[in-house]
Amino acid sequence: MMTTPRIYVACLASYNSGKLHGRWIDAAQDADGIRAEISEMLAESSEQIAEEWAIHDYEGFCGLQIREYEDIDQISELAQLVSEHGDAFAAYAEHVEIDYATADGFQDAYCGQYQSEREYAEQYIDDCYDLDRMMGDLATYFDYERFARDLFLSDMYSVSSSDGVHVFRH
């Protein structure tokens, strides 16, 4: 079961006064909703001037690292994409770097989840070629393992997951 992406936002005035005051916020909502919850949390602080905040913890981002002063718009977008695509999006974001990870880029690159790179290569050949028609009895000698190796040396990359591999185009 995947945890909904959340951030723990702390009031820095309280923190600097030796008090813990903050709130866990659902990060998969729109950025304005996150900002509103941050404002509410700051308004509830016992400190007179509670204006500054920082992200002190997070969870549910499938291993992506969230910085203390991450842009709220980016957090919202990342959280929504992780909620929708899980560790496949997180693997993509780590590969292209989190600042460049977009929904469009993910959609263009992601080919699916497979048990292995070889399984992807077999599916690719089946989708693109009719080896039996092209090669007849020689089709049984086609080396899927070698084809997969060559494919993943240049055009593709994969990221292991608990259920196999996520396959992406470069």
PAZAPA-4460 file (N, C-alpha, C; in steps of 0.05 Angstrom, whole numbers, plus 32768, in hexadecimal, padded with zeros to 4 digits):
% residues 170
    n_x    n_y    n_z   ca_x   ca_y   ca_z    c_x    c_y    c_z   seq   type   mol
   8011   7FE8   8000   8000   8000   8000   8012   8019   8000     1      M     A
   800C   802B   7FEE   801B   8043   7FEC   8010   8059   7FFE     2      M     A
   8022   8067   800B   801B   807D   801D   8016   8096   800C     3      T     A
   8001   80A5   8012   7FFC   80BE   8004   8013   80D1   8009     4      T     A
   801E   80DF   7FF5   8034   80F2   7FF9   802B   8108   800C     5      P     A
   803B   810B   8021   8036   8120   8035   8050   812E   803C     6      R     A
   804D   8147   8045   8064   8156   804F   805D   8160   806C     7      I     A
   8072   8161   807C   806E   816D   8097   807B   8188   8096     8      Y     A
   806A   819D   8099   8073   81B8   8098   8074   81C3   80B4     9      V     A
   808B   81CF   80BC   808F   81D9   80D7   8091   81F8   80D6    10      A     A
   8087   8204   80EC   8089   8220   80F0   80A5   8226   80FA    11      C     A
   80B4   8236   80EC   80D0   823B   80F4   80D2   824D   810D    12      L     A
   80BF   825F   8111   80BF   826F   812A   80BC   825D   8142    13      A     A
   80AA   824A   8141   80A7   8237   8157   80C0   8226   815A    14      S     A
   80CA   821C   8144   80E2   820B   8145   80F9   821A   8152    15      Y     A
   80FD   8233   814A   8113   8243   8155   810F   824A   8173    16      N     A
   80F6   8248   817C   80F0   824C   8199   80F0   8232   81A9    17      S     A
   80F8   821D   819C   80FA   8203   81A9   80DF   81F4   81AB    18      G     A
   80CC   81FC   819B   80B2   81EF   819B   80AD   81E1   8180    19      K     A
   809F   81CB   8181   8098   81BD   8168   807B   81C5   8161    20      L     A
   8079   81D2   814A   805E   81D9   8140   805F   81D6   8122    21      H     A
   804E   81C4   8118   804D   81BF   80FC   8034   81AE   80F5    22      G     A
   8033   81A6   80DC   801C   8196   80D3   8024   8185   80BB    23      R     A
   8019   816C   80BB   801B   815A   80A4   8007   8164   8090    24      W     A
   800F   8167   8077   7FFE   8172   8062   7FFE   815E   804A    25      I     A
   7FE7   8159   8040   7FE4   8148   8028   7FF0   8158   8011    26      D     A
   8006   814D   8006   8014   815B   7FF1   8008   8156   7FD5    27      A     A
   7FF6   8143   7FD2   7FEA   813D   7FB8   7FD3   814F   7FB1    28      A     A
   7FCF   8164   7FC0   7FBA   8178   7FBA   7FC7   818F   7FA9    29      Q     A
   7FB7   81A1   7FA0   7FC3   81B7   7F90   7FD4   81C9   7FA2    30      D     A
   7FE5   81D8   7F96   7FF8   81E8   7FA5   7FEB   81FD   7FB6    31      A     A
   7FD5   8208   7FAD   7FC6   821C   7FBD   7FBB   8210   7FD7    32      D     A
   7FB2   81F7   7FD5   7FA9   81E9   7FED   7FBF   81E4   8001    33      G     A
   7FD7   81DD   7FF7   7FEE   81D9   8009   7FF5   81F4   8016    34      I     A
   7FF6   8209   8007   7FFC   8224   8012   7FE8   822C   8027    35      R     A
   7FCF   8226   8022   7FB9   822D   8035   7FBE   821E   804F    36      A     A
   7FC5   8205   804E   7FC9   81F5   8066   7FE2   81FF   8075    37      E     A
   7FF7   8208   8066   800E   8213   8073   8007   822D   8082    38      I     A
   7FF7   823E   8075   7FEE   8257   8082   7FDE   8251   809B    39      S     A
   7FCC   823D   809A   7FBC   8236   80B1   7FCE   822D   80C8    40      E     A
   7FE2   821C   80C1   7FF4   8212   80D6   8004   8229   80E3    41      M     A
   800D   823C   80D2   801C   8253   80DD   800A   8264   80EF    42      L     A
   7FF1   8267   80E7   7FDE   8278   80F7   7FD8   826B   8112    43      A     A
   7FDA   8251   8114   7FD5   8242   812D   7FEE   8242   813F    44      E     A
   8004   824D   8136   801C   824D   8147   8019   825F   815F    45      S     A
   8026   8258   8175   8026   8269   818D   8039   8280   818B    46      S     A
   804A   8280   8177   805E   8295   8173   8050   82AD   8166    47      E     A
   8057   82C6   816E   804A   82DE   8164   8051   82E2   8146    48      Q     A
   8069   82DE   813E   8071   82E2   8122   8078   82C6   8117    49      I     A
   8064   82BA   810C   8067   829F   8100   8062   82A2   80E2    50      A     A
   8077   82A7   80D3   8075   82AB   80B6   8085   8297   80A6    51      E     A
   809A   828D   80B2   80AC   827B   80A2   80A7   825E   80A9    52      E     A
   80AB   824D   8096   80A6   8231   8099   80BB   8221   8089    53      W     A
   80BC   8207   808F   80CE   81F5   8081   80C2   81D9   8081    54      A     A
   80CA   81CA   806E   80C1   81AE   806C   80D5   819E   807D    55      I     A
   80CC   8192   8093   80DD   8183   80A4   80DB   8165   80A1    56      H     A
   80C7   815C   8092   80C5   813F   808D   80B2   813B   8076    57      D     A
   80B2   8123   806B   80A0   811C   8055   809E   80FE   8053    58      Y     A
   8089   80F4   8046   8086   80D7   8042   8074   80D3   8029    59      E     A
   8076   80BB   801E   8065   80B3   8008   806F   80BD   7FED    60      G     A
   8087   80C6   7FEA   8092   80CF   7FD1   80A2   80BA   7FC2    61      F     A
   809F   80A1   7FCB   80AD   808A   7FBD   80CB   808E   7FBB    62      C     A
   80D7   8098   7FD0   80F4   809B   7FD0   80FF   80B5   7FC5    63      G     A
   80EE   80C6   7FB9   80F8   80E0   7FB0   80FF   80F1   7FC8    64      L     A
   8114   8101   7FC6   811E   8112   7FDB   8111   812D   7FD9    65      Q     A
   8103   8136   7FEE   80F6   8150   7FEE   8108   8162   8000    66      I     A
   810E   817A   7FF5   811F   818C   8004   810F   819D   8017    67      R     A
   811D   81A9   802B   8110   81B8   8040   8101   81D0   8036    68      E     A
   810A   81DC   8020   80FD   81F4   8015   80F4   81EF   7FF8    69      Y     A
   80EB   81D7   7FF3   80E1   81D0   7FD8   80CA   81E2   7FD0    70      E     A
   80C9   81E8   7FB6   80B3   81F9   7FAB   8099   81EA   7FAE    71      D     A
   8085   81F7   7FB9   806B   81EB   7FBE   805D   81E2   7FA4    72      I     A
   805F   81F1   7F8F   8054   81E8   7F75   8060   81CE   7F6C    73      D     A
   807B   81CC   7F70   8088   81B3   7F68   8081   819C   7F7A    74      Q     A
   807E   81A1   7F94   8076   818B   7FA6   805A   8181   7F9F    75      I     A
   8048   8193   7F99   802D   818B   7F92   802D   817A   7F78    76      S     A
   803C   8183   7F64   803D   8174   7F4B   804A   8158   7F4F    77      E     A
   8061   8157   7F5D   806E   813E   7F63   805C   812B   7F72    78      L     A
   804F   8135   7F87   803D   8124   7F97   8026   8119   7F87    79      A     A
   801B   8129   7F75   8004   8120   7F65   800E   810A   7F51    80      Q     A
   8026   810E   7F46   8030   80FA   7F33   8038   80E1   7F41    81      L     A
   8044   80E3   7F59   804B   80CB   7F68   8031   80BC   7F71    82      V     A
   801C   80CB   7F78   8003   80BF   7F80   7FF7   80B0   7F68    83      S     A
   7FFA   80BA   7F50   7FEE   80AE   7F39   7FFF   8097   7F2E    84      E     A
   801A   809A   7F2E   802B   8087   7F20   803E   8077   7F33    85      H     A
   803E   807E   7F4C   804E   806F   7F60   806C   8070   7F5B    86      G     A
   8079   8059   7F60   8096   8059   7F5E   80A0   805B   7F41    87      D     A
   808F   8057   7F2D   8097   805B   7F12   809E   8078   7F0D    88      A     A
   808E   808B   7F17   8094   80A7   7F14   80AC   80AF   7F24    89      F     A
   80AF   80A4   7F3C   80C6   80AA   7F4D   80E0   80A1   7F40    90      A     A
   80DF   808A   7F33   80F7   8080   7F25   80FE   8093   7F0E    91      A     A
   80EA   809B   7EFF   80EE   80AE   7EE9   80FA   80C9   7EF4    92      Y     A
   80EE   80D3   7F09   80F7   80ED   7F15   8114   80EB   7F1E    93      A     A
   811B   80D5   7F2A   8137   80D2   7F33   814A   80D1   7F1B    94      E     A
   8141   80C4   7F05   8152   80C2   7EED   8157   80DD   7EDF    95      H     A
   8141   80EC   7EDC   8144   8106   7ECE   814A   811D   7EE1    96      V     A
   814A   8118   7EFA   814E   812B   7F10   8133   8138   7F16    97      E     A
   812D   813A   7F2F   8113   8142   7F39   810A   815D   7F2E    98      I     A
   811C   8170   7F2A   8115   818A   7F1F   810B   818A   7F02    99      D     A
   8111   8174   7EF4   810A   8172   7ED8   80F4   815D   7ED3   100      Y     A
   80EA   8151   7EE7   80D6   813C   7EE5   80BA   8149   7EE0   101      A     A
   80AE   8143   7ECA   8094   814D   7EC3   8081   8137   7EBB   102      T     A
   8067   813C   7EBC   8053   8129   7EB4   8057   8122   7E96   103      A     A
   805B   8135   7E85   805F   8130   7E68   8078   8120   7E63   104      D     A
   808E   8127   7E71   80A7   8118   7E6D   80A3   80FB   7E76   105      G     A
   8096   80F7   7E8C   8091   80DC   7E96   8080   80CC   7E81   106      F     A
   806B   80D8   7E77   8059   80CA   7E64   8069   80C3   7E4A   107      Q     A
   807B   80D5   7E42   808B   80CF   7E2A   809F   80B9   7E2E   108      D     A
   80AA   80B7   7E46   80BF   80A4   7E4C   80B6   8089   7E55   109      A     A
   80A0   8088   7E64   8098   806F   7E72   808D   805A   7E5E   110      Y     A
   8097   8042   7E5F   808E   802C   7E4D   807F   8017   7E5D   111      C     A
   8080   8017   7E77   8071   8004   7E87   8082   7FF4   7E9A   112      G     A
   8075   7FE2   7EA8   8083   7FD1   7EBC   8083   7FB5   7EB2   113      Q     A
   809B   7FA8   7EB4   809F   7F8D   7EAA   80AE   7F7D   7EBF   114      Y     A
   80AD   7F63   7EBC   80BC   7F52   7ECF   80DA   7F54   7ECB   115      Q     A
   80E3   7F5B   7EB2   80FF   7F5E   7EAC   8103   7F6E   7E93   116      S     A
   811C   7F76   7E8E   8122   7F83   7E74   811D   7F70   7E5D   117      E     A
   8122   7F57   7E61   811D   7F43   7E4C   80FF   7F42   7E45   118      R     A
   80EE   7F42   7E59   80D2   7F41   7E54   80C9   7F5A   7E43   119      E     A
   80D4   7F71   7E4A   80CE   7F89   7E39   80D8   7F84   7E1C   120      Y     A
   80F0   7F7A   7E19   80FA   7F75   7DFE   80E9   7F62   7DEE   121      A     A
   80DF   7F4D   7DFC   80CD   7F3A   7DEF   80B3   7F47   7DE6   122      E     A
   80A8   7F58   7DF7   808F   7F66   7DF0   8094   7F7A   7DD9   123      Q     A
   80AB   7F87   7DDA   80B2   7F9A   7DC5   80B4   7F8C   7DAA   124      Y     A
   80C2   7F75   7DA9   80C4   7F66   7D90   80A9   7F5C   7D87   125      I     A
   8099   7F52   7D99   807E   7F48   7D92   806C   7F5F   7D87   126      D     A
   806F   7F77   7D92   805F   7F8E   7D89   8068   7F98   7D6E   127      D     A
   8082   7F97   7D68   808D   7FA4   7D51   8092   7F91   7D39   128      C     A
   8096   7F78   7D3F   809F   7F65   7D2A   808F   7F4B   7D2C   129      Y     A
   808C   7F3E   7D15   8082   7F23   7D15   8099   7F10   7D0E   130      D     A
   80A8   7F08   7D23   80C0   7EF8   7D1E   80BA   7EDE   7D10   131      L     A
   80A3   7ED1   7D17   809D   7EB8   7D0A   809A   7EBC   7CEC   132      D     A
   808C   7ED2   7CE4   8089   7ED7   7CC7   80A3   7EDF   7CBA   133      R     A
   80B3   7EEF   7CC8   80CC   7EF9   7CBD   80E2   7EE3   7CBC   134      M     A
   80E3   7ED3   7CD1   80FA   7EC1   7CD4   80F2   7EA3   7CD2   135      M     A
   80D9   7E9D   7CD3   80D0   7E81   7CD2   80DA   7E72   7CEB   136      G     A
   80E4   7E5A   7CE6   80EE   7E49   7CFC   8106   7E55   7D0B   137      D     A
   8114   7E68   7CFE   812C   7E74   7D0A   8124   7E88   7D21   138      L     A
   810B   7E8F   7D22   8101   7EA2   7D37   8107   7E97   7D53   139      A     A
   8107   7E7D   7D56   810D   7E71   7D71   8129   7E77   7D7A   140      T     A
   813B   7E7F   7D67   8156   7E85   7D6E   815C   7EA2   7D74   141      Y     A
   8147   7EB2   7D73   814A   7ECF   7D79   8153   7ED2   7D96   142      F     A
   8168   7EE2   7D9A   8174   7EE5   7DB5   8168   7EFE   7DC3   143      D     A
   8152   7EF9   7DD1   8144   7F0F   7DE0   8156   7F1C   7DF5   144      Y     A
   8166   7F0C   7E02   8178   7F15   7E17   818C   7F2A   7E0C   145      E     A
   8198   7F23   7DF5   81AC   7F35   7DE9   819E   7F4E   7DDE   146      R     A
   8186   7F4A   7DD2   8177   7F61   7DC8   8170   7F74   7DDF   147      F     A
   8167   7F69   7DF6   8161   7F7A   7E0D   8179   7F89   7E17   148      A     A
   8190   7F7B   7E18   81A9   7F88   7E21   81AF   7FA0   7E0F   149      R     A
   81AE   7F9C   7DF5   81B5   7FB1   7DE2   81A1   7FC8   7DE4   150      D     A
   8187   7FC1   7DE6   8172   7FD5   7DE8   8176   7FE7   7E01   151      L     A
   817E   7FDB   7E17   8181   7FEA   7E30   819D   7FF7   7E32   152      F     A
   81AF   7FF2   7E1F   81C8   8000   7E1E   81C5   801C   7E12   153      L     A
   81B1   801F   7E01   81AF   8038   7DF2   8194   8046   7DF4   154      S     A
   817F   8039   7DED   8165   8046   7DEB   8154   8047   7E04   155      D     A
   8158   8034   7E15   8146   8031   7E2C   8156   8030   7E46   156      M     A
   8148   8033   7E5C   8153   802E   7E77   813D   8022   7E88   157      Y     A
   8145   8014   7E9C   8132   8008   7EAF   813A   800E   7ECB   158      S     A
   8126   800D   7EDD   812A   8011   7EF9   811C   7FFA   7F07   159      V     A
   812A   7FEC   7F18   811F   7FD5   7F26   810B   7FDF   7F3B   160      S     A
   80F6   7FCF   7F3E   80E2   7FD4   7F53   80DC   7FB9   7F60   161      S     A
   80CB   7FB9   7F74   80C5   7FA1   7F82   80B6   7F8D   7F70   162      S     A
   80AA   7F97   7F5A   809A   7F86   7F49   80A7   7F81   7F2D   163      D     A
   80C0   7F87   7F2A   80CE   7F83   7F10   80DE   7F9C   7F09   164      G     A
   80DA   7FA6   7EF1   80E8   7FBE   7EE8   80D5   7FD1   7EDB   165      V     A
   80DA   7FEB   7EDF   80CB   8000   7ED0   80DD   8007   7EB8   166      H     A
   80D2   8008   7EA0   80E1   800D   7E88   80DB   8028   7E7D   167      V     A
   80F0   8037   7E75   80EE   8052   7E6B   80FF   8055   7E51   168      F     A
   80F6   8067   7E40   8106   8070   7E29   8118   8087   7E33   169      R     A
   8130   8088   7E27   8142   809F   7E2E   8137   80B8   7E21   170      H     A
***
